[in-house]
Every structure is written in C-alpha cells, then in structure tokens.
Amino acid sequence: MPTAVVTGANSGIGNALTKILISEKYEVYACDINISPSLESMGARPITLDVTDQSSVTSLKARLSDRPLDILFNVAGRYLCFLLSNVVYLTIKLLGIMPPKSEDTLEAITSSLLVRTFSTNAFGPLLLTQALLPNLLASKSPRVYNVSSRVGSIADNSSGGAFAYRSSKAALNAISKSMAVDLKDKGVIVLILHPGIVKTGLDPTSHKMDAAVEPEVAAKELWEVCKSKGMEESGRFWHRTGEELPW
C-alpha cells in the first residue's frame, strides 16, 4: 500500500485530500496541530503536528521510521490568534497563515508578524520536506506537493498589500523551485499548487465570492492536476484548473 503524509488534514482542503487519498488506497498519515476523532474514523493515521516546531517534526519522522513515503502534501499550518480589541481574538488556520488585512499593510506590518507567517507558510514545508527526505527517496515514485497561492506570484501582483502573506507564498514558490531542481536527478517530482478561492477558515470573506468553491471541489481538481503531471512539469506553478501560473 502506498503511503502519504498530508498536513492541515483536520479540515478544509487538507481534510478533503485525505479522504481522496484514502479512497485511492493510500495509507495516510493525517497531520494537524489539532486532531479530531473523525480522522481516525475515516481510516487515516492521525498525528499531531506543528510545522513550526522542530521537535514536532522530529516526532513525525520517528513515527514514520524508515517507511517509504510516496506523497508529501504540504497543505497547511497552525492556529494563530491576533488581538483585534481588548477582548476579541481572530483565530485562523489552513493553507498556512493569512494575517488580518488590517495588520498586513505597509503601515502596520511588524517583524513578529513576518516571522510567524514565514515560519508556517515557507519554513514549515521546507523543514518538513527535509526531515522526510530519506522516506521520500526510499519510494519508487516520490512526489512533493506544496500548496501555495496565486497571491505569491510577482508577475500577477496588481493589487499590492498583503506583505507578509504574499511574500511568504513567494518564498514558498522559490523554495519549491529549488527543491525541484535539487531533487530532479533523484526522481522526486515537486509541484507548486494554487487551489483558487476556497471556502475555508483562512479568509472568511472569500465565502461570499462567486468564484469560491467548497474544499472538496478544490481538492478533487488539485488531485487531478497532481496525477496528470510528471517530471517535465516539476518545479512549475499550477492552478487547480491545470493552467500554469506565472512567477
């Protein structure tokens, strides 16, 4: 049975991808900072994981031991709370961290916000892939799928703002491209994926957009893209519709 690791598996796109992989007969290690009983009931192997905590990443590696890993889906991050007033906090998770728009402006951005955002959105996928590289290399057909965002495209940036989120996703794209170059001769395919506008907890305002889709729809289309791409498409940036996106 092939093996997959999915981060952000407790909800949203990560959860939908977990269901798809189980239906495709993968043994799925479903990782998230919070684990619900539903993951085990659907047939996954739930593991608590904080991608920003090296000891947590090391524990996952120990759990896998030397088992070959066929797919690593770097989907998501962790919960963060942003103080909105003296008593109200906004908690967000999924597809990394997206700070509140009011805090991610040129006037308001802080070094601590940048560090928190980059730690989850860019450093997390890199260091998790590093930790699980021996497992990937033990597979006959290893693949790494990094879920990024079109917001990380420099060429496509016509709206500005979102300094922490946008730059962290651009960094993930650069990291993913380097992964693809470094791992090509070792047979590892690396794809950078944009899920489109999805109704998740990342940005509640997106639920009202006409183009927004449910996580199950986004996951299904992303999986079709993943299955259709090979080494020639490795290191490139793909929309869930199959369109190649500019850097």
N, C-alpha and C positions, 0 to 999 in steps of 0.2 A: 504494500500500500504506500503511495507517495505521501510525503509529509509537507505541510505548510505551516508557517507562522504568520499570524495576522495580528497587527497591533491596532488598538482602538476598536476591539472586537465586541465591546459590550453594547454598542448602539450604532445607529446611523449606517454609513457605508461599510464600515468595518464589520458590523454585525451581519449585514446583507451579504458581504463577500464570504464570510464564514459559512453561512448557510449554503451558498453556491458551491463552495469547495467541498463541503461535506457531501452534498448531492453528487459531486463528481468523484466521490470515493477517495478523497484525501483525508488523512488523519491531520486534524487542525489543532494546533496549539493557539488557543484564542486568548490574546493578551490585552490587558487593560489595567488601569490604575484601580478601578473598581470592578468587581466581578459579580455578576448576578447568577442565580441558580439556573436561569434559562439557558446559559451557555452549555452547561453540562447536560441538561435535558435534551438539547438538540444534537448531542453526540460529539461535542468539542472537548478538548482538554483545556480547561480554563487555568490561566496563570496570571497572578497579579504582577503587573509590570509598570514601572515608571521609567520612561525612556530617558529622563534627565538624571536618573540615579544610577551610578555605575555599579553599585552593589546589587541593585535590582536586575540590571542587565546581566551581571555575572551569575546570578541565581538562575536566570533563564537558560544561560549557556550550560550550566551544570545540569539542569533538568534534561536538556537535550543530549548531553554527553557527546558521544561521537556519532550520533544518528545522522544519516544523510538528510539534508534539507533541500527539497526541490523548489519551493517557492517561499520567498520572504516578501510579505506585503507590508510596507511601511506606510500605514494609513494615518495614525493619529497620535495624540499626545496625552495631556493630563488636564485636570481641572485647575483653574486659577480663579482667584477672587479679586475683583477690582473694586475699590471703595468708590461708590457713587455719591454717597452722602454720609452723614454720621452713623446711619443705621442700616443702609441698604447696600448690598453687595450683588454684583453680577457674576455668576458662575458660568464658565463656558468650557467646552471640550469638543474634540473631534476635528479631524483633519489638521491637527496642530492647534496653535493658539491664534486667535484673532482678537487683538485688543479692541476695546470700545473705540469707535471712530473719534470721539472727542479727545481721547488720550493718545491717539496715534497721528497727531498733526505736527507740523514743523514747530509750532509754538509750544506744544505740550509734551513732546517726546522726551523720555528720560533714559539714562543709561541702564537703569534697573529693568525697565520695560523691554528695552532692546535685548538685554541678556536673557530674560525669561523667555522671550519669544523665539530667539535664535536657539536657545537650549533645547526647546521642544521641536521646532519646525525644521531645523537644519542639523544641529549637532546630534540630536537623538537618532535619526535614521542613519547617519554616518557611523556612529559608535556602535549601534546595534548590528549593523551590517558587518562591521569589523569583528565584533565578538562572535558572530555566527558564520564567518567566512570559512572556517575549516569544515563546518557542516555542509555549507553550500558546495564547496569543492569536492565533497565526497559524493555528491549527486551526479547522475549521468546527464541530467539536463537542468542545471540550476538557473533560476530566474529571480531577479530582484525587481519589484515594482514599487516605485516611490510615488505616492500620491502628492502632487504639488498643487499649483493653481495658476491659472492664466494671469492672475494678478502679478505673478513673478516674472512675466515677460517684459523685458525692457522695451522691445520694439513695439509692443502692443499697449504701452502705457500712455494713455491720452487723458487720464483723469487725475493723476498725481495723488498726493496724500498717502495714507496707509503706510507710513515709513517703516515701521517695524515689521508688519506682516508682509508687505510687498518685498522688502529687501531680504527677509528670511526665506521666502519662497524662491527668490532669485538665487540665493545662496544654495538652497537645496538643488536647484536645477544645475548649477555649476558643479556641485559635489557629485551629482548623479552622472553627469557627463564624464567626469574624471573616473568614476567607478567603471563606467562602460569601457573607457579606453584601457584602463589598467587590467580589467578582467576579461577582455576580449580573447586573448590568447589562452585563457583558462576555461573558455567555453561558457562564461556566465553572461546571460542576457540581462541588460538593465534598461527598463523603460521608465520614462517620466510621464506621469498621467495627470490630466486635468479632468475632474469629474463634472464640470459645469456647475450650474446653480442648483444646489440640492437642499431640500428641506430638512436641515439638521439643526442641532443646537449651536453650531458655530456662529451663525448670523441669523437671528430670528426674523430680521426684516426681510430676508430672502423668501420667506414663506408666501409673501404677498406678490411676488414677481411672477409674471405669466410664464416665464421660461423655466421656473423652478420645478424640479421633479422629485419624486419620492426616492429615498435611498435605494430601494430595491431596483428601481429603473436604472439609476446611475450605476449600481454595482453590476447589473446584468450586461450593460453596454460596455463598461470597463473590462469585464471579463472576456467579452467577445474580442475586444481590441487586443488584450493580452495574448489570447490564443492565436490571433492572426499574425503576430509579429515575431520575427526571428532575429538572427544575429545582424542582418543587414539594417534592421530598424533600431538596433540597440543604441542607446545614448541619445535618442531623439525624443521630442516633446509631443505627446499625443492627446488630443481631445477625446472624450469618450465616444464621440461620433466617428472616430477614425481619422479626423483631419489632423494634419501635422501643424503644430503651432510654432510661431517664430520665437527666437530667444529674446 
